[in-house]
Amino acid sequence: MKTVVLRLKGLQSWGDSSKEVYRETLDYPTFSGVIGLVRSALGVRSFEEKAKDLRSLKMAIRFNNYEYDNGSGTKKYVYSRKECDYQTANGFRNLANKTTLKESVQTWRRYLSDADFFVALTGQNNLVEEIAVALKYPKYHLFLGRLAFAPTTPVLTSVSDHENPLEALKEVKGNTGMVRFVVESTEKDISSEKVRDMPGDNMYKYRTVNSIWINMGE
């Protein structure tokens, strides 16, 4: 097993479901969104067998956002700001009466304006190595949830022999102090959250993820 670490920095939108007129974003990358980025790098379509192989990857996320307190000089963690933009959609489906509207409809779409994450993907050696090469020399355009949201830094960060994506993220040089991570887990507690972001054959499936905080030192 190997692990590849990606850095996702810039404008981002990670919706685990579509609310038609109102489209939200999670405050961290979804599995389907990250796999979509990887598929673009590999040049793989969603119906190809290789796309199914990517579902076997295990993912963990590390938050990088923090700011300095000018008064004390210390750092504190801050969430990425959520912004909303105005768009219109043609051929919009009216859920109330199951008809398709001919006129344009206004939609509200949330996005993260200043997000910065490290994302680790763990899987079979040959698959991870192939992903690492593709991220360095992508086949298609790489984007962070929307085509217009291109990464502002190189995506490929490192490749290691770690068999656990969380352990790989702990070794990445980044922010210090109490750092937030999101990991997939079968254990449910107050920090658990169900997200519908696992690609399936006909529909997206739910995963349980936990937010954990780890002191990364000074």
Backbone hydrogen bonds, N-H to C=O, Kabsch-Sander energy under -0.5 kcal/mol:
donor,donor_aa,acceptor,acceptor_aa,energy
2,K,123,G,-2.5
3,T,160,S,-2.5
4,V,121,L,-2.4
5,V,158,S,-2.8
6,L,119,V,-3.3
7,R,155,V,-2.5
8,L,6,L,-0.5
8,L,117,F,-2.5
9,K,7,R,-0.6
10,G,115,A,-2.3
12,Q,112,L,-2.0
13,S,144,L,-1.7
21,V,19,K,-0.8
22,Y,19,K,-1.5
23,R,21,V,-0.6
23,R,108,W,-2.8
24,E,22,Y,-0.6
26,L,14,W,-2.9
32,S,197,D,-0.8
34,V,30,T,-2.2
35,I,31,F,-2.6
36,G,32,S,-2.0
37,L,33,G,-1.8
38,V,34,V,-2.3
39,R,35,I,-2.7
40,S,36,G,-2.0
41,A,37,L,-2.0
42,L,38,V,-2.3
43,G,39,R,-1.8
44,V,39,R,-2.4
48,E,45,R,-1.5
51,A,48,E,-0.8
52,K,48,E,-0.9
52,K,49,E,-0.6
53,D,49,E,-1.4
54,L,50,K,-1.4
55,R,51,A,-0.5
55,R,52,K,-0.9
56,S,53,D,-1.5
57,L,54,L,-1.4
58,K,122,T,-2.3
60,A,120,A,-1.7
61,I,182,V,-2.2
62,R,118,F,-3.1
63,F,180,R,-2.5
64,N,116,D,-2.4
65,N,116,D,-0.5
67,E,76,K,-2.5
69,D,74,T,-3.6
70,N,68,Y,-0.9
73,G,69,D,-3.4
76,K,67,E,-2.5
78,V,65,N,-0.9
83,E,81,R,-0.6
83,E,111,Y,-3.0
85,D,109,R,-2.0
87,Q,107,T,-1.7
89,A,105,V,-2.1
94,N,92,F,-0.5
94,N,99,T,-3.5
95,L,93,R,-0.7
98,K,94,N,-1.2
99,T,94,N,-0.7
101,L,92,F,-3.2
101,L,99,T,-0.6
105,V,89,A,-2.1
107,T,87,Q,-3.1
108,W,21,V,-2.8
109,R,85,D,-1.6
110,R,23,R,-3.0
111,Y,83,E,-2.1
112,L,12,Q,-3.6
113,S,81,R,-2.7
113,S,111,Y,-0.5
115,A,10,G,-0.8
117,F,8,L,-2.2
118,F,62,R,-2.3
119,V,6,L,-2.7
120,A,60,A,-2.6
121,L,4,V,-2.6
122,T,58,K,-2.6
123,G,2,K,-2.2
128,V,124,Q,-2.5
129,E,125,N,-2.6
130,E,126,N,-1.8
131,I,127,L,-2.1
132,A,128,V,-2.3
133,V,129,E,-1.9
134,A,130,E,-2.1
135,L,131,I,-2.4
136,K,132,A,-1.2
137,Y,133,V,-2.2
139,K,41,A,-2.3
140,Y,40,S,-1.7
144,L,149,F,-3.3
145,G,143,F,-0.9
149,F,146,R,-1.6
150,A,148,A,-1.1
152,T,9,K,-2.4
157,T,5,V,-2.7
158,S,5,V,-1.2
160,S,3,T,-2.7
168,A,164,N,-1.6
169,L,165,P,-1.8
170,K,166,L,-1.7
171,E,167,E,-0.8
171,E,168,A,-0.7
172,V,169,L,-0.9
177,G,217,G,-3.5
179,V,177,G,-0.6
179,V,214,I,-2.8
181,F,212,I,-3.0
182,V,61,I,-1.9
183,V,210,N,-2.4
184,E,59,M,-0.8
185,S,208,T,-2.6
192,S,189,D,-1.7
193,E,209,V,-2.1
195,V,193,E,-0.6
195,V,207,R,-2.6
197,D,195,V,-1.3
197,D,205,K,-0.6
198,M,205,K,-2.2
205,K,198,M,-3.1
207,R,195,V,-2.7
209,V,193,E,-2.8
209,V,207,R,-0.5
210,N,183,V,-2.9
211,S,191,S,-0.9
212,I,181,F,-2.6
212,I,210,N,-0.5
214,I,179,V,-2.5
216,M,177,G,-3.7
216,M,214,I,-0.8
